[in-house]
Amino acid sequence: MTKEEAILEMRFCGVNESNIDIIIEKCKQKNILPQYLDNELEKLRYERFFHFEYDDNIDDGYQTPSHNKKHSLSD
């Protein structure tokens, strides 16, 4: 994901411009990856909205936090 794509998506979802700057600056150090963007959004009390880009990718080493997953007793 490019920096410009991430910025446009966050603007579209209503993230404050100053928070976008903070998130992009932090993520530039780690690369602009959806996981990092979502982690930083959550720290600033925004919802994760990049998760659809990595939830289906098991090989990326990232796991969705358990509070977002539903478990049944049969699992």
ABEGO torsion letter per residue (X at the ends): XBAAAAAAAAAAAGBBAAAAAAAAAAAAAAEBBAAAAAAAAAAAGBBBAAAAAAAABAAAGBBBBAAABBBBAAX
